[in-house]
């Protein structure tokens, strides 16, 4: 076992002054750290009969496929508008300064499919809450969410009612 915190690099003033960005790319580049992270993200959900793991654009994609393999599920994608080629359903949600929209293919999974949400970082929770709403709108049942990093001081967890797991917490 490796100390996964050692693979997260703080980048001050990115993307704007006053923000300390948690860079996960060194963790992704390390075979040991990456595989351990995926195992820890998947572990709480192995026995929950998940049908599909949905990754949130874009770093969530990198983790979702590996988590899905560990729990024996398929993979779906939550994307920004205009990136999916077939009919989509969408959700628009509020940001601190404006709005954003997420989409998923309308046929990404069968109605009643048990869905696990995967993303790299949970911050304020807006993207997670919107993804949850999007999956429900598309006919799925959200069984939980798993994140590599949670920035607990931003209280994003409060915007999600289900089972939420984070491997690393700041």
N, C-alpha and C positions, 0 to 999 in steps of 0.2 A: 504494500500500500504506500502510495506517495501522498505528500501533503499538497492537495490541490490548490490551496491558497498561494503556494509558492509560484504557481504558473499564471497567476493573474497579475497583470502589470497596470499600475495606476498611471494614467496619462493626464496631467493637470491641464486645465484650460482647453479641453476638447469636449464637445465641438464648439464650445464658447467659453469665454472667461468665467471663472468661478466654478465650473463643472470639473469633477475628477472622473474621467472615463475609465471604466473597468475593461481593459483589453483582454479578451479571452483567447486571442490567436496563439500565444505560446502554449496554452493548454491544448488547443486543437492540434498543434504541431507535434506534441509529445505522444508517442504511442501509448505509453503507460498511463499518463494522465487522462488522455482522451478515453481510452477503454474503461478505466476506472470510473470516470464521470458518467459514461453511458450506463454502466452497470448500476451506479447509484441512482441515476435518474429513473431507470426502469424498475428497480427492485420493489417499490411499494405498489406497483400496478400489475405485477406478473400474474397474480391470482384473480384479477378483476374482470376477466373475459372481455378484453378490449378488442374491438373489431378493426379500428383504424386509428392511427396516430396522426394528428394534424400538426404540421410544422408551420410556424408563423414566419413570414418573410423577414429576413433572408437567412440569418444565422440559425434560426429554428429549423430550417431545412436540413442543415448539416447534422443536427442532433436527432431529428425525428426518424430518419431512416434507420439509424443504428438502434434507437430505442424500440422501434417497431420490430426489428429483427429479434431483439432480446425477448420481447413479450409475445411474438408470433402474430403480429397484426400487419395490416396494410398501411399505406402512407397516403395522406392527403395534404394539400397545400392551401394555406391562407395567403393571398397575394394582394398587392396594391392594384388599383383599377387598371384595366387594359392589358394585363399580363396573361390572362387565361383565355384560350382560344374558343371555348364553347360557351353555352348559356351559363350565366352566373347568378348568384344571389349576392346582395351586398348589404353592408351596414356602415352607416356614417356615424362617427362619434366625435365628441368634443375633445380638443386639445387645450393646452393652456392658452394658446393664441391662435384660435381657428378651429378647423375640423380636419378629419382625415377619413378615408374610406378603405374598407377591406372587402375582398371578394373571395368566394369559393365556387367551384363548379356546382351547378344545381344538382348534378347527379354524382357528386363526390362519394356518396355512400347511400345505402338503402335507408329508408325511414326507419327509425328505431335503432340504428347502428350505435354501438357504444364507442364513444370517441374520447381519446386522451389528447389534450393540448400540450405541445412542447414548444418552448422558446428558450433563448439563451439567457435573457435578463428580465426579471420582473422589477419594474421601477414604480411608476405611479398607478399601474394597473389598468390604464385605459385600453391598451391593445389587447390585454387578456380578457377584459370584460366584453369588448367588442367582438373578439373571436368567439367567446362563449355564446353571445347573442346570435352571431352568424351561423354557428353550428346548429343551434336550436332552430333557427329560421330555415335551415336546409334539411331539417328532419332528424338530426342526430340527438343523442342523449350524451351529455358531457359527464364522464365518470371522474374526471379530475384534470389536473394540470401539473406538469413537472418542469422545473426551470433549473438551469445550471447555476445561476446567481440570482439572489434576491437582495435588493437594496431596501432593507426593512425600514430604514428611517423615512422612506417615502410612502410607506403604508399602502402599497398596491394590493397587498393581501386582502384588505378590507373590501375590495371591489369584486371579490370572487367568493361565492358561497360554498363551493365544492371542496373536495380533497385537493390540497395544494402542497406540493413537495418542492423544496429547493435544496440543492446539494451544498452550496456555499451561501452564507448569509453575511451581509455587511450592515 
